[in-house]
Each structure stands twice: as structure tokens, then as C-alpha cells.
Amino acid sequence: MDRALSHEQIIFATPIYWYAASPTMKIFLDRISDFLELPDLLPKGRRLRGKNANIVCTSICDEPSAAFMGTSARPLIISA
């Protein structure tokens, strides 16, 4: 988390496996969400506010699925 917080822009990159992010990305997001929920970690998690995040996904398709478009990142913005 300290490495991510040391940057103003964070890029999340993952291949898409069976319509979902890779297991490694899922675990990372699960763990980073602890910083937004657990009282002892909340002060550090609040430092995510104001950071810019970008998501890069790869797949075999030329066009993204509608499931990956829209406001899927909004919960992270709201919770931070």
C-alpha cells in the first residue's frame, strides 16, 4: 500500500479471465479494500482520496463487453 500511496496516479492492469479480473487482481482489490473498512487501517486508506486511477484490461475481443463499461469504478471513489 505504501508504494501505491507514493504515486499520484495508480494503474490497475489485468487480463480478463472468464469475464472477470485475474485472481491476483481480485486478491489485491480485496486487500486494498481492508484499508477502507478496518479502523486501524482507515487513516492510510483515506490517503487514496485525490489519487487518479486507471484500469487496463486485456482480452481476446476487439470491443469491451458492456459489463466493463460505465461506473464500475465508482464504489472505490465513494468509499475512499
Buried (B, 14 or more C-beta within 10 A) or exposed (E): BEEBBEEEEBEBEBEBEEEEBBEEBEEBEEEBBEBBEEEEBEEBBEBBEEBEBEBEBEEEEEEEEEEEEEEEEEEBEEEB
